[in-house]
Amino acid sequence: MRQWRPVIARSFRHVARSRSPRIDKTPFEAEILDLTHDGRGVARRAAAPGESGKAVFVAGALPGERVMAEQTAKNRHFDEARALEVLQASPDRVAPRCAHFGTCGGCVLQHLDEDKQIHAKQRVLMENLERIGHVSPGSVLAPLVDASWGYRRKGRFSVRRVDKKDKTLVGFREQDPRFVADLSECHTVIPEIGGRIAALAALVDGLEARADIPQIEFIAGDATAEFSGIALVFRHLKPLGEADRAALIAFGQQHSFAIFLQPGGVDSVHPLWPEAPALAFVLPQWNVELAFRPLDFIQVNAGLNQKMIARTFELLDPQPRDRVLDLFCGLGNFTLPMARLVGEVVGVEGDAGLVARARENAQRNGLANAQFHAADLTQDQRGTGWMRQGFDKLLLDPPRSGAIEVLQQLPLKQFNRIVYVSCHPGSLARDAGFLVNEQGYELKSAGVMDMFPHTAHVESIALFERRK
């Protein structure tokens, strides 16, 4: 079998699709050569003998397989298809655990052996570093993994009343995002939620406002003796009547879920039951507790998060006299435990609400050496006080767009070590190229962290050191 490279960085899923009426629905046989970054098999379909063939991205197919496929979309430079039948299976193929796999868009890799999933993600990272950043790490870090099922403690379910089916659907979007997947359960979501999706759908279907609830968000902190630590946020487009409010409260009481309502924007979220639910999680290795609100960003995978923090500190090597700058710090997921290890740490975050909660968390944990500032790190910050302060080390945990804007502003010569935590290998690669090829750093090591098992999301971490 040909050695495959599951590292094609562009599958063009987000390119505008041509809705051509001339899609040929005739099944065709395809040999799968590679894997795209979003988990689809890559084949070549020649129009005539001897031609190299047009790229076809085949959902549900793995490298090394022969499948019967059906075209689903036609574009100028590539086509899209789905596997109808596997004629010759890859040895890496496994039976998906979830009955909804292939329809629900929440997972795309359940049919691939878990070890091979990690291998594929590591190859995606390395290929992006080489192709986009023109860099390669001195060493490849062993992948960080944790529980691969029941790990997702934060997420958003779409809700849709479908009169033709006479039911309300609650779930993630289908692979065709125009539709809501009709889920009965989800094995990647924490069991307290993933096993109660059907109950949630029945709850909403029984409400007078069932057509006016477009989404339900869930988030989980640590359980206590009195409370499960889990909160549900019901977005509603019209005011809820007393009967609906009573039904939501009863559901919360039955399952020990805090119930929040969101009639408008983020600032409109308020508790329905109980009156003042406390949401928090503990990082026991550093004796830190982080309180949060139900729509705040927290890392989705609690077990992997603790391993990620530990690896970050191992790479950053914080010392008691260090001053560390933590950019895109959020609630202080890294900042607050780091304050236990260094002389001073400064966290900067664009969301003022998260900064306020980070300061409250610092005070709650007795961490006077942790400072926080609210700043839009995509804009010019060179006149701000925190930017002019001297630091020894830098930690970055940016969004998918990366950190290039702030990196171009920082006086980088002050940092002898930079650790970059990334949720998008393309932006990490671009920023790595800037640091290595223009700013005199070495990419000492890099590796993936499986924050989202069974999905194509690639989370990674990289260590940069200034050249001597």
C-alpha angles and dihedrals in degrees: 000000000000115000105249132212111215090194111097100142097200122049091162092231089143096048111107107269123230106235091207115175088214096079108144108227093188108123114245135190117246135186110216112224107171144001125246122227088256095055104262126129119248121224136166119231114194119208091206136014113280095024119123089229139227118285115257121191109211119198114218096021130114133206114275094028133118112214141173106237139184124215114243103173137015125212136170098254102023143010132221128222144162129231113251098179135004107229096178116017127214115243085235093062117110132180110267112244095216123073089212095057111126093031104049114070094212094092132025104171106053089112092060122081110260095238089051090050089059091045090052092051092048089052091049089055095047093046092050092049091051100040101038105024099029088223137114128198122248088231137007114235120228108258117262112231138169136165109343097200131051092014105121108102098167131044149116128254120203116225126207133169108220109195093188089061092036090227144094118245121215118183148082121306118278120247083266095060093208089079136059114231114243097232129182094180143350123218097197095055118081106278094243088066104021092057094049103053092109089051090050091051091050090048093053093042089058094054124099087225095051092124091051100056109088100172147010121207123201131197133172134203127172120311122242132195090266103035139034091225091234124124132190122202116202114202109208129183096203132035113277121239123233093258092055092046090050091051092052092048091049090051091050092049093047094053100028091245123148109233121214129181127215112193094166139352128348092282091058094068112118136161121263095179134043103020097238113008115189116221119191145134131209130227096204098186089065099029093240129141121198118201116201144175123245097259096040120117114256128162109274098223111056097191094046090046092062091048090048092053091049092050092046091055092045089056097039092047096207114206129201093253097043125118107209129194115212112193123196086018100165112185091349098271090157100016099063099047088043089057087068089062109038141051094247138350127194120202123198124191136167097221108082092199092056090048090053090051091046090055090048090050091050090053092045091053094044094244107150092165094067117089126185133200132185113226139146100241093197089066133068108287099164093113096054123106097234091054091057095050118104120251138179102204139020131215121192127190103165131171122260091285090066132219106283095121095056094038089058090055102043121096089239097183090079093065116082091180134027127188116195120196110196138190094186123048094202095059091042089053092050092049092044089055090053093050096044104034099036109021105043101250130136122223096229099178143347138179145156131266118205099225091152111036116198091021129093093241111127115206116182146170131215136188122213125188128188113253114250 
